[in-house]
C-alpha cells in the first residue's frame, strides 16, 4: 500500500492509502511499453557520425532558436523575478545560459526523443534555486523488479534513476528509495519526480517515452552509412590489373602465368618491371552500378522524411528540386518546428515555471512566448515592409520596432544579465526585460 507524503507529494509504503479527496485514482491502468527501442547511444552515434543527420538536427535547432522569444506575465514583479532567475541559472554543474539550455532541450528531443532538466531545490525543498540540463542516455524511470515502471495510484511514475559515472560511489547520493520493490543497479541513484522535468518529442502508447527524429530512420541511416563506407573502401583500392599472355607465336603456359602473377604481386613495392612483348597489361574498369546510386537515394529520402527536413536543405548541395515543391516542404518543416516549440514551452510552463510560482506564492505562472518560426529570408520581409511604407499602407513608425529587433539593437541595450544585481523592487520598476543568453 502507498501513501502520499504531504508537502512534497512523494508516494511511500504505508499501511493505508491517503489520497487527495478531490482527485480520485483512475479506474484504468497504464502499462510499460514493450516495443524494443534503439539504444540512445546508437542514436547519438548517428548524430555524430552521419553528416546528413548532423546537419538536419542542427539546422532544425538553429531555425527554432533564430525566432525571437520572451517571457510574458501581467505582474511586473513576477516577470522580473523569472527573468532574473533564468539569467542566473548555471550555479550548479555546468556554467550555462538559459539560451544554451533551451538549445540543448530542443536538440536532445530531436536526437533521443527525450530531454531532462533537473529542478534544483534548496535543502528544505521549499524554493527552486537552479536548473541543470541532464544527459538523456543516463536517465530512465525507476522500475520494479519485474521490469515495469514504478507507478503511484494515479498512474504517475514514482521517480527516476540516473546512472552515475564509472567509479563514483553512490553512497549518500540521490533521494531515498520510496519502494522496496524498486531495483537500483550499483551505479544508479534514485531521483524524486519533483526534481525532474521530462520533455518528450513524439509519444506513443501510454506516453511514457518520447520518440525523436532519428529513431524512425535508424535502419536507413545505418544501412546508408554501411553502403557509403563500403563504397569509400572500394574507391581506395586500385582497379585490378590483368595480363593478357601470349600471341599467335607464343602459346601461354602455366609457368608464364605463374611468373606474371609473381611480378604483379610486387607492384606495390616496386616501380620498374619488364615483360616480354607477348604480355599485354591492362586494368579492369569497374563501372559503378545504378543499384548503388538508387539505393543511396532511397535511403537518403527515407532519412529526410523522418527528420522532417527537405533533402535539399539536409544535404546543402543544391539538390535539383522544383521550387514550388521545395516551398511546400519548407512550410511543412516550419509546421513541425512550431509544433515542437509549442510542446516544449508548454512543458516548461507546467513543470518548471508553475513550481517556481507556487513556492514564491505568485498569483500567476508566466509563459515563454516564441515568435512564429519561418525560414524565409529577413531581407525579403524587409523589402515587403519598405514597399508597404512607400505605398502608404504602413507608417514608418509601425515598422520601427521590427527594424530595431532585426538589427539586434534591442538586445545590447536591454540585456538584463549584463546589468548589476538589483533588488526585487528595482527589478519591478524596470520597463523592459530580456532573457537572451
Buried (B, 14 or more C-beta within 10 A) or exposed (E): EBBBEEEEEBBBEEEEEEBEEEEEEEEEEBEBBEEEEBEBEBBBBBBEEBEBBBBBBEBBBEBBBEBEBBBEBEEBBBBBBBBBBBBBBBEEBEEBBBBBBBBBBBBBBBBBBBBBBBBBBEEEBEEBBBBBBBBBBBBBBBBBEEEEBBBBBBEEBBBBBBBBEEEEEBEEEBBEBBBEEBBBEEBBBBBBBBBBBBBBBBBEEBEBBBBBBBBBBBEBBBBBBEBBEEBEEEEEEEEEEEBEBBEEEEEBEEEBEEBBEEBBEEEEEEEEEEBEEBBEBEEEEEEEEEEBEEBBEEBBEBBBEBBBBBBBBBBEEEBEBEEEEBEEBBEEBBEBBBBBBEBBBEBBBEBBBBBBBEBBEBEEBBBBEBEEBBBEEEEEEBEEBEEBBEEEEBEEEEBEEEEEEBEEEBBEEBBBBEBEEBEEEEBBEBEEBBBBB
